[in-house]
Amino acid sequence: DGGITLAEGAYYVKRFEEAGVHAIEVMAGMWSDTPTLKDTPDSGSSKGQIFPVCMLLKLVYSLKFFKKLKLKLIGGGRAADADVAENALKKKTVDFVFMGKGLLAEPDWVNLVEQGKADLIRPCIGCQKCIDSQLQSGGRAICSGNAVIGRGDNIYEIPSADVKKKIVVVGAGPAGVEAARIAAMRGHSVVILEKSDKVGGQLYEAVVPKHKQNLKQLIPYLKRQLEYNKIEIKFNKEATVENVLAEKPDVVITATGVLPVIPKIPGIESSNVMLVSDVLKGAQTGKNVVIIGGGIVGCETAEYLASDKKNVTIIEMLNEVASNMVNVSRTILLGHLSLQNVVIHTKAKCVGIYDTYILVEQSDKSQIKISCDTVVIAAGYKPNNMLYELLKDKVETYNIGDSNNPDSVASAVYEGYYTALKI
């Protein structure tokens, strides 16, 4: 059926008021098994999604042939941005604001706003792991930003360290910054060594594909946390055993990220081959692109290129693509790939790369040629744990985040939080 129309919703609101209801939560949405290009995952959803619906309801009842609405409207939908929520209340678009995922990401939201520290609110990045882990996996809700939720103890206390130590953190991505933040809050002296000139690590590549507006919020949040906790960071500092030990640390935490997996394919060193990280950093491809690897990064990069009018083909060895992605986001992404005519070959592997084509072996061992100008390698990542291996016998050292096990922001933050908590 067509669901509830705005006119029907306005009628129900008035009948609820007549029945003695004092306030009503306004919601709106739609779902289809076949996404359109207008559908976006929550990582790209706009802020205050329900506020316009509340405004329309109030507008209907401001017309002269209606009695004035006395019932209070509760609206929200990505309303955890304090300025957005406050503006809706000031304009009387809504009478109350509801928040869901925003409070999972930042349970201290109200206190931070009241204390004038709204810029320290941990943003919900729209990863939807909180929903997916429950509805798809039957587990507890977890959060990419909040390491505590769903982990069992639900204890948010950060105790002061019994012995204050000098801690060197290598890497200023999500794992490293979270470890540094918690360690500093516990009273340790912390310094971060970061090989680049900015905070965020791989986030700068992760936010390039489409629908990543809410993930982008994480980068300034990480910067603000370092500033607020007065954590020293040394940029453009490639960590070595010598310069790490020169800091005279009691403890080292390595959060050094990943290295790309380079498959052994004849022709892999050809000039028409590039890494997916190069594409996400702005490298230009030809018109016809083959992506080797149909994981999350490969598929999101395929959408990114297809949106730029490229002809894209994905080669994936497994039975399906983007298999580790949360269900709702994956459904939308696969729909977008289909609508943009991205060709996907599963249970297939590239066995040769040539100047104008690649050779692909299918599950039945037959081979096909696929024409292309550019070959993009998105075959996954392996831990960049070399520094950890060199340091672990010289000083108390912990390896966290992707340099321990390439996974997600949620895993990186979790490892950073609980590693710092035990030092």
One Martini backbone bead per residue (centre of mass of N, CA, C, O) as a GRO file, in nm:
protein
  423
    1ASP     BB    1   0.104   0.031   0.001
    2GLY     BB    2   0.115   0.397   0.058
    3GLY     BB    3   0.048   0.462   0.329
    4ILE     BB    4   0.080   0.769   0.494
    5THR     BB    5  -0.039   1.061   0.446
    6LEU     BB    6  -0.039   1.386   0.528
    7ALA     BB    7  -0.346   1.412   0.556
    8GLU     BB    8  -0.383   1.167   0.742
    9GLY     BB    9  -0.190   1.263   0.962
   10ALA     BB   10  -0.349   1.520   1.035
   11TYR     BB   11  -0.603   1.371   1.122
   12TYR     BB   12  -0.478   1.199   1.350
   13VAL     BB   13  -0.373   1.426   1.524
   14LYS     BB   14  -0.654   1.543   1.590
   15ARG     BB   15  -0.776   1.287   1.716
   16PHE     BB   16  -0.572   1.261   1.943
   17GLU     BB   17  -0.637   1.528   2.074
   18GLU     BB   18  -0.940   1.460   2.130
   19ALA     BB   19  -0.841   1.203   2.316
   20GLY     BB   20  -0.592   1.347   2.505
   21VAL     BB   21  -0.338   1.400   2.364
   22HIS     BB   22  -0.029   1.590   2.410
   23ALA     BB   23   0.171   1.407   2.229
   24ILE     BB   24   0.367   1.353   1.915
   25GLU     BB   25   0.544   1.140   1.719
   26VAL     BB   26   0.720   1.213   1.426
   27MET     BB   27   0.711   1.010   1.128
   28ALA     BB   28   0.913   0.915   0.833
   29GLY     BB   29   0.900   0.681   0.548
   30MET     BB   30   1.076   0.433   0.337
   31TRP     BB   31   1.056   0.112   0.148
   32SER     BB   32   1.265  -0.086  -0.075
   33ASP     BB   33   1.405  -0.354  -0.249
   34THR     BB   34   1.439  -0.116  -0.474
   35PRO     BB   35   1.650   0.110  -0.520
   36THR     BB   36   1.727   0.437  -0.563
   37LEU     BB   37   1.924   0.718  -0.621
   38LYS     BB   38   1.775   0.870  -0.373
   39ASP     BB   39   1.888   0.672  -0.195
   40THR     BB   40   2.030   0.674   0.140
   41PRO     BB   41   2.242   0.629   0.363
   42ASP     BB   42   2.310   0.735   0.685
   43SER     BB   43   2.595   0.858   0.604
   44GLY     BB   44   2.401   1.073   0.405
   45SER     BB   45   2.210   1.200   0.588
   46SER     BB   46   2.017   1.437   0.694
   47LYS     BB   47   1.937   1.684   0.907
   48GLY     BB   48   1.637   1.692   1.043
   49GLN     BB   49   1.420   1.513   0.877
   50ILE     BB   50   1.134   1.574   1.044
   51PHE     BB   51   1.092   1.882   1.059
   52PRO     BB   52   0.929   1.938   0.793
   53VAL     BB   53   0.681   1.772   0.878
   54CYS     BB   54   0.606   1.941   1.123
   55MET     BB   55   0.573   2.206   0.968
   56LEU     BB   56   0.338   2.111   0.790
   57LEU     BB   57   0.139   2.050   1.017
   58LYS     BB   58   0.135   2.340   1.128
   59LEU     BB   59   0.041   2.470   0.866
   60VAL     BB   60  -0.231   2.336   0.839
   61TYR     BB   61  -0.327   2.452   1.139
   62SER     BB   62  -0.306   2.767   1.035
   63LEU     BB   63  -0.549   2.753   0.894
   64LYS     BB   64  -0.863   2.900   0.918
   65PHE     BB   65  -1.033   2.608   0.894
   66PHE     BB   66  -0.866   2.549   1.155
   67LYS     BB   67  -0.781   2.443   1.443
   68LYS     BB   68  -0.567   2.493   1.671
   69LEU     BB   69  -0.282   2.335   1.764
   70LYS     BB   70  -0.199   2.182   2.087
   71LEU     BB   71  -0.039   1.961   2.020
   72LYS     BB   72   0.266   1.814   2.054
   73LEU     BB   73   0.570   1.805   1.868
   74ILE     BB   74   0.792   1.532   1.784
   75GLY     BB   75   1.121   1.569   1.654
   76GLY     BB   76   1.380   1.447   1.405
   77GLY     BB   77   1.644   1.307   1.264
   78ARG     BB   78   1.942   1.376   1.295
   79ALA     BB   79   1.948   1.577   1.588
   80ALA     BB   80   2.255   1.588   1.729
   81ASP     BB   81   2.279   1.868   1.638
   82ALA     BB   82   2.260   2.135   1.837
   83ASP     BB   83   2.190   2.360   1.631
   84VAL     BB   84   1.956   2.218   1.489
   85ALA     BB   85   1.778   2.171   1.738
   86GLU     BB   86   1.764   2.466   1.839
   87ASN     BB   87   1.645   2.591   1.581
   88ALA     BB   88   1.375   2.430   1.584
   89LEU     BB   89   1.280   2.548   1.855
   90LYS     BB   90   1.294   2.854   1.792
   91LYS     BB   91   1.097   2.819   1.529
   92LYS     BB   92   0.869   2.605   1.606
   93THR     BB   93   0.878   2.334   1.446
   94VAL     BB   94   0.911   2.221   1.735
   95ASP     BB   95   0.867   2.116   2.080
   96PHE     BB   96   1.035   1.851   2.045
   97VAL     BB   97   1.332   1.639   2.070
   98PHE     BB   98   1.451   1.357   1.915
   99MET     BB   99   1.680   1.081   2.001
  100GLY     BB  100   1.897   0.815   1.912
  101LYS     BB  101   2.190   0.750   1.788
  102GLY     BB  102   2.320   1.002   1.921
  103LEU     BB  103   2.299   0.873   2.220
  104LEU     BB  104   2.477   0.631   2.166
  105ALA     BB  105   2.733   0.790   2.090
  106GLU     BB  106   2.627   1.029   2.318
  107PRO     BB  107   2.525   1.010   2.642
  108ASP     BB  108   2.643   1.322   2.721
  109TRP     BB  109   2.490   1.542   2.559
  110VAL     BB  110   2.338   1.724   2.760
  111ASN     BB  111   2.580   1.804   2.938
  112LEU     BB  112   2.753   1.935   2.716
  113VAL     BB  113   2.555   2.157   2.643
  114GLU     BB  114   2.523   2.280   2.930
  115GLN     BB  115   2.856   2.329   2.939
  116GLY     BB  116   2.948   2.436   2.646
  117LYS     BB  117   3.043   2.135   2.480
  118ALA     BB  118   2.931   2.061   2.186
  119ASP     BB  119   3.213   2.010   2.031
  120LEU     BB  120   3.243   1.716   2.202
  121ILE     BB  121   3.048   1.565   2.046
  122ARG     BB  122   2.985   1.259   1.942
  123PRO     BB  123   2.935   1.141   1.636
  124CYS     BB  124   2.712   1.018   1.417
  125ILE     BB  125   2.804   0.831   1.115
  126GLY     BB  126   2.593   0.613   0.996
  127CYS     BB  127   2.672   0.292   1.003
  128GLN     BB  128   2.445   0.091   1.150
  129LYS     BB  129   2.550  -0.114   1.370
  130CYS     BB  130   2.326  -0.096   1.585
  131ILE     BB  131   2.118  -0.238   1.400
  132ASP     BB  132   2.263  -0.481   1.267
  133SER     BB  133   2.355  -0.641   1.526
  134GLN     BB  134   2.055  -0.706   1.592
  135LEU     BB  135   1.876  -0.776   1.328
  136GLN     BB  136   2.104  -0.964   1.178
  137SER     BB  137   2.273  -1.106   1.445
  138GLY     BB  138   2.145  -1.098   1.747
  139GLY     BB  139   2.278  -0.872   1.898
  140ARG     BB  140   2.426  -0.606   2.014
  141ALA     BB  141   2.462  -0.287   2.036
  142ILE     BB  142   2.684  -0.096   1.843
  143CYS     BB  143   2.961   0.150   1.810
  144SER     BB  144   3.192   0.349   1.644
  145GLY     BB  145   3.228   0.565   1.893
  146ASN     BB  146   3.113   0.374   2.125
  147ALA     BB  147   3.285   0.136   2.312
  148VAL     BB  148   3.072   0.044   2.540
  149ILE     BB  149   2.838  -0.031   2.386
  150GLY     BB  150   2.753  -0.373   2.402
  151ARG     BB  151   3.007  -0.500   2.594
  152GLY     BB  152   2.843  -0.553   2.901
  153ASP     BB  153   2.909  -0.328   3.138
  154ASN     BB  154   2.834  -0.015   3.102
  155ILE     BB  155   3.106   0.146   3.177
  156TYR     BB  156   3.208   0.503   3.191
  157GLU     BB  157   3.438   0.498   3.368
  158ILE     BB  158   3.754   0.689   3.414
  159PRO     BB  159   4.017   0.603   3.571
  160SER     BB  160   4.274   0.676   3.741
  161ALA     BB  161   4.594   0.624   3.740
  162ASP     BB  162   4.816   0.480   3.952
  163VAL     BB  163   5.038   0.514   3.718
  164LYS     BB  164   5.217   0.749   3.567
  165LYS     BB  165   5.277   0.771   3.211
  166LYS     BB  166   5.469   0.743   2.921
  167ILE     BB  167   5.305   0.788   2.603
  168VAL     BB  168   5.332   0.644   2.279
  169VAL     BB  169   5.165   0.731   1.980
  170VAL     BB  170   5.119   0.565   1.664
  171GLY     BB  171   4.893   0.744   1.525
  172ALA     BB  172   4.597   0.960   1.399
  173GLY     BB  173   4.365   0.782   1.414
  174PRO     BB  174   4.101   0.647   1.568
  175ALA     BB  175   4.272   0.464   1.755
  176GLY     BB  176   4.494   0.662   1.852
  177VAL     BB  177   4.309   0.888   1.962
  178GLU     BB  178   4.152   0.718   2.167
  179ALA     BB  179   4.395   0.630   2.333
  180ALA     BB  180   4.494   0.916   2.400
  181ARG     BB  181   4.242   1.022   2.538
  182ILE     BB  182   4.220   0.816   2.769
  183ALA     BB  183   4.505   0.844   2.882
  184ALA     BB  184   4.482   1.147   2.951
  185MET     BB  185   4.232   1.122   3.141
  186ARG     BB  186   4.416   0.931   3.341
  187GLY     BB  187   4.715   1.104   3.348
  188HIS     BB  188   4.882   1.068   3.118
  189SER     BB  189   5.159   1.107   2.910
  190VAL     BB  190   5.108   1.229   2.573
  191VAL     BB  191   5.231   1.124   2.245
  192ILE     BB  192   5.212   1.188   1.894
  193LEU     BB  193   5.298   1.009   1.598
  194GLU     BB  194   5.278   1.161   1.266
  195LYS     BB  195   5.346   1.123   0.926
  196SER     BB  196   5.160   1.340   0.871
  197ASP     BB  197   4.965   1.665   0.857
  198LYS     BB  198   4.719   1.490   0.992
  199VAL     BB  199   4.409   1.405   1.120
  200GLY     BB  200   4.260   1.049   1.049
  201GLY     BB  201   4.392   0.892   0.834
  202GLN     BB  202   4.178   0.689   0.639
  203LEU     BB  203   3.936   0.893   0.630
  204TYR     BB  204   4.015   1.050   0.368
  205GLU     BB  205   3.924   0.805   0.192
  206ALA     BB  206   3.641   0.719   0.315
  207VAL     BB  207   3.494   1.013   0.228
  208VAL     BB  208   3.483   1.008  -0.092
  209PRO     BB  209   3.254   0.864  -0.132
  210LYS     BB  210   2.940   0.843  -0.136
  211HIS     BB  211   2.763   0.917   0.146
  212LYS     BB  212   2.984   1.076   0.384
  213GLN     BB  213   2.900   1.321   0.567
  214ASN     BB  214   2.897   1.185   0.861
  215LEU     BB  215   3.192   1.084   0.863
  216LYS     BB  216   3.335   1.366   0.842
  217GLN     BB  217   3.283   1.452   1.146
  218LEU     BB  218   3.522   1.288   1.278
  219ILE     BB  219   3.769   1.464   1.223
  220PRO     BB  220   3.710   1.721   1.401
  221TYR     BB  221   3.669   1.558   1.658
  222LEU     BB  222   3.958   1.454   1.690
  223LYS     BB  223   4.090   1.731   1.708
  224ARG     BB  224   3.935   1.837   1.958
  225GLN     BB  225   4.031   1.619   2.158
  226LEU     BB  226   4.331   1.694   2.152
  227GLU     BB  227   4.294   1.986   2.245
  228TYR     BB  228   4.131   1.942   2.511
  229ASN     BB  229   4.361   1.722   2.623
  230LYS     BB  230   4.648   1.823   2.559
  231ILE     BB  231   4.780   1.673   2.305
  232GLU     BB  232   5.063   1.584   2.171
  233ILE     BB  233   5.168   1.648   1.824
  234LYS     BB  234   5.377   1.498   1.567
  235PHE     BB  235   5.430   1.592   1.262
  236ASN     BB  236   5.601   1.446   1.016
  237LYS     BB  237   5.652   1.155   1.182
  238GLU     BB  238   5.843   0.894   1.124
  239ALA     BB  239   5.839   0.602   1.274
  240THR     BB  240   6.092   0.468   1.479
  241VAL     BB  241   6.271   0.310   1.700
  242GLU     BB  242   6.453   0.553   1.770
  243ASN     BB  243   6.230   0.790   1.799
  244VAL     BB  244   6.063   0.647   2.010
  245LEU     BB  245   6.286   0.596   2.229
  246ALA     BB  246   6.362   0.904   2.251
  247GLU     BB  247   6.093   0.960   2.430
  248LYS     BB  248   6.091   0.775   2.681
  249PRO     BB  249   5.893   0.533   2.716
  250ASP     BB  250   5.678   0.316   2.890
  251VAL     BB  251   5.469   0.329   2.644
  252VAL     BB  252   5.343   0.172   2.342
  253ILE     BB  253   5.122   0.268   2.065
  254THR     BB  254   5.019   0.103   1.778
  255ALA     BB  255   4.855   0.288   1.484
  256THR     BB  256   4.957   0.209   1.153
  257GLY     BB  257   4.766   0.041   0.995
  258VAL     BB  258   4.799  -0.032   0.645
  259LEU     BB  259   4.834  -0.265   0.375
  260PRO     BB  260   4.825  -0.362   0.066
  261VAL     BB  261   4.698  -0.609  -0.131
  262ILE     BB  262   4.900  -0.788  -0.374
  263PRO     BB  263   4.838  -0.961  -0.629
  264LYS     BB  264   4.948  -1.242  -0.823
  265ILE     BB  265   4.962  -1.089  -1.136
  266PRO     BB  266   5.002  -1.074  -1.449
  267GLY     BB  267   5.068  -0.724  -1.492
  268ILE     BB  268   5.056  -0.555  -1.214
  269GLU     BB  269   5.298  -0.340  -1.321
  270SER     BB  270   5.139  -0.180  -1.494
  271SER     BB  271   5.047   0.147  -1.594
  272ASN     BB  272   4.718   0.070  -1.566
  273VAL     BB  273   4.782   0.039  -1.257
  274MET     BB  274   4.599   0.087  -0.941
  275LEU     BB  275   4.515   0.192  -0.642
  276VAL     BB  276   4.245   0.268  -0.455
  277SER     BB  277   4.387   0.496  -0.294
  278ASP     BB  278   4.454   0.667  -0.543
  279VAL     BB  279   4.167   0.729  -0.628
  280LEU     BB  280   4.084   0.860  -0.342
  281LYS     BB  281   4.325   1.085  -0.396
  282GLY     BB  282   4.272   1.160  -0.732
  283ALA     BB  283   4.322   0.967  -0.942
  284GLN     BB  284   4.310   0.909  -1.281
  285THR     BB  285   4.100   0.753  -1.501
  286GLY     BB  286   3.955   0.590  -1.723
  287LYS     BB  287   3.659   0.498  -1.873
  288ASN     BB  288   3.754   0.191  -1.833
  289VAL     BB  289   3.690  -0.001  -1.537
  290VAL     BB  290   3.868  -0.227  -1.323
  291ILE     BB  291   3.784  -0.403  -1.024
  292ILE     BB  292   3.987  -0.573  -0.788
  293GLY     BB  293   3.749  -0.616  -0.571
  294GLY     BB  294   3.429  -0.667  -0.370
  295GLY     BB  295   3.433  -0.495  -0.142
  296ILE     BB  296   3.357  -0.215   0.009
  297VAL     BB  297   3.569  -0.037  -0.132
  298GLY     BB  298   3.522  -0.134  -0.422
  299CYS     BB  299   3.214  -0.059  -0.437
  300GLU     BB  300   3.235   0.242  -0.359
  301THR     BB  301   3.427   0.310  -0.594
  302ALA     BB  302   3.235   0.229  -0.819
  303GLU     BB  303   3.025   0.447  -0.759
  304TYR     BB  304   3.210   0.689  -0.784
  305LEU     BB  305   3.283   0.633  -1.088
  306ALA     BB  306   2.996   0.603  -1.209
  307SER     BB  307   2.915   0.901  -1.132
  308ASP     BB  308   3.159   0.979  -1.354
  309LYS     BB  309   3.093   0.803  -1.619
  310LYS     BB  310   3.197   0.525  -1.575
  311ASN     BB  311   3.302   0.204  -1.675
  312VAL     BB  312   3.221  -0.067  -1.453
  313THR     BB  313   3.412  -0.346  -1.315
  314ILE     BB  314   3.375  -0.636  -1.105
  315ILE     BB  315   3.610  -0.853  -0.931
  316GLU     BB  316   3.510  -1.158  -0.754
  317MET     BB  317   3.578  -1.451  -0.573
  318LEU     BB  318   3.330  -1.453  -0.435
  319ASN     BB  319   2.977  -1.484  -0.415
  320GLU     BB  320   2.995  -1.184  -0.299
  321VAL     BB  321   2.946  -0.848  -0.233
  322ALA     BB  322   2.985  -0.667   0.043
  323SER     BB  323   2.952  -0.880   0.293
  324ASN     BB  324   3.040  -0.674   0.552
  325MET     BB  325   2.797  -0.506   0.523
  326VAL     BB  326   2.546  -0.347   0.611
  327ASN     BB  327   2.239  -0.417   0.496
  328VAL     BB  328   2.114  -0.145   0.412
  329SER     BB  329   2.363  -0.027   0.269
  330ARG     BB  330   2.399  -0.262   0.071
  331THR     BB  331   2.129  -0.243  -0.077
  332ILE     BB  332   2.179   0.042  -0.184
  333LEU     BB  333   2.448   0.000  -0.328
  334LEU     BB  334   2.357  -0.227  -0.524
  335GLY     BB  335   2.141  -0.056  -0.656
  336HIS     BB  336   2.331   0.161  -0.769
  337LEU     BB  337   2.507  -0.023  -0.941
  338SER     BB  338   2.280  -0.121  -1.124
  339LEU     BB  339   2.176   0.166  -1.223
  340GLN     BB  340   2.497   0.219  -1.327
  341ASN     BB  341   2.603  -0.043  -1.480
  342VAL     BB  342   2.752  -0.235  -1.300
  343VAL     BB  343   2.971  -0.496  -1.336
  344ILE     BB  344   2.945  -0.834  -1.191
  345HIS     BB  345   3.199  -1.075  -1.091
  346THR     BB  346   3.166  -1.378  -0.951
  347LYS     BB  347   3.363  -1.633  -0.903
  348ALA     BB  348   3.632  -1.460  -0.984
  349LYS     BB  349   3.955  -1.418  -1.164
  350CYS     BB  350   4.246  -1.264  -1.219
  351VAL     BB  351   4.513  -1.377  -1.469
  352GLY     BB  352   4.545  -1.098  -1.642
  353ILE     BB  353   4.737  -0.806  -1.755
  354TYR     BB  354   4.676  -0.561  -2.002
  355ASP     BB  355   4.658  -0.281  -2.189
  356THR     BB  356   4.321  -0.342  -2.284
  357TYR     BB  357   4.302  -0.594  -2.079
  358ILE     BB  358   4.154  -0.870  -1.910
  359LEU     BB  359   4.183  -1.189  -1.750
  360VAL     BB  360   3.912  -1.418  -1.673
  361GLU     BB  361   3.828  -1.659  -1.430
  362GLN     BB  362   3.585  -1.879  -1.390
  363SER     BB  363   3.425  -2.129  -1.218
  364ASP     BB  364   3.454  -2.318  -1.494
  365LYS     BB  365   3.749  -2.214  -1.619
  366SER     BB  366   3.675  -2.006  -1.791
  367GLN     BB  367   3.760  -1.740  -2.028
  368ILE     BB  368   3.771  -1.376  -2.022
  369LYS     BB  369   3.746  -1.065  -2.179
  370ILE     BB  370   3.819  -0.727  -2.047
  371SER     BB  371   3.786  -0.417  -2.121
  372CYS     BB  372   4.043  -0.156  -2.051
  373ASP     BB  373   4.227   0.124  -1.905
  374THR     BB  374   4.177   0.047  -1.595
  375VAL     BB  375   4.330  -0.088  -1.293
  376VAL     BB  376   4.190  -0.167  -0.972
  377ILE     BB  377   4.316  -0.227  -0.649
  378ALA     BB  378   4.083  -0.416  -0.408
  379ALA     BB  379   4.218  -0.675  -0.212
  380GLY     BB  380   4.286  -0.540   0.047
  381TYR     BB  381   4.427  -0.584   0.383
  382LYS     BB  382   4.716  -0.541   0.594
  383PRO     BB  383   4.905  -0.524   0.853
  384ASN     BB  384   5.106  -0.252   0.991
  385ASN     BB  385   5.340  -0.425   1.213
  386MET     BB  386   5.650  -0.364   1.214
  387LEU     BB  387   5.696  -0.177   1.457
  388TYR     BB  388   5.588  -0.364   1.671
  389GLU     BB  389   5.791  -0.597   1.626
  390LEU     BB  390   6.045  -0.411   1.701
  391LEU     BB  391   5.930  -0.312   2.003
  392LYS     BB  392   5.812  -0.547   2.195
  393ASP     BB  393   6.118  -0.615   2.326
  394LYS     BB  394   6.183  -0.300   2.441
  395VAL     BB  395   5.875  -0.231   2.509
  396GLU     BB  396   5.576  -0.157   2.610
  397THR     BB  397   5.340  -0.297   2.370
  398TYR     BB  398   5.068  -0.192   2.157
  399ASN     BB  399   4.832  -0.323   1.913
  400ILE     BB  400   4.604  -0.133   1.703
  401GLY     BB  401   4.368  -0.175   1.496
  402ASP     BB  402   4.462  -0.225   1.174
  403SER     BB  403   4.756  -0.321   1.273
  404ASN     BB  404   4.608  -0.577   1.394
  405ASN     BB  405   4.298  -0.557   1.245
  406PRO     BB  406   4.135  -0.522   0.970
  407ASP     BB  407   3.828  -0.320   0.974
  408SER     BB  408   3.693  -0.073   1.174
  409VAL     BB  409   3.601   0.190   1.355
  410ALA     BB  410   3.482   0.028   1.587
  411SER     BB  411   3.738  -0.143   1.645
  412ALA     BB  412   3.939   0.087   1.684
  413VAL     BB  413   3.798   0.226   1.925
  414TYR     BB  414   3.783  -0.013   2.112
  415GLU     BB  415   4.090  -0.068   2.133
  416GLY     BB  416   4.173   0.214   2.229
  417TYR     BB  417   4.008   0.230   2.489
  418TYR     BB  418   4.091  -0.050   2.638
  419THR     BB  419   4.394  -0.011   2.632
  420ALA     BB  420   4.408   0.258   2.797
  421LEU     BB  421   4.248   0.139   3.050
  422LYS     BB  422   4.498  -0.079   3.131
  423ILE     BB  423   4.758   0.122   3.189
   0.00000   0.00000   0.00000
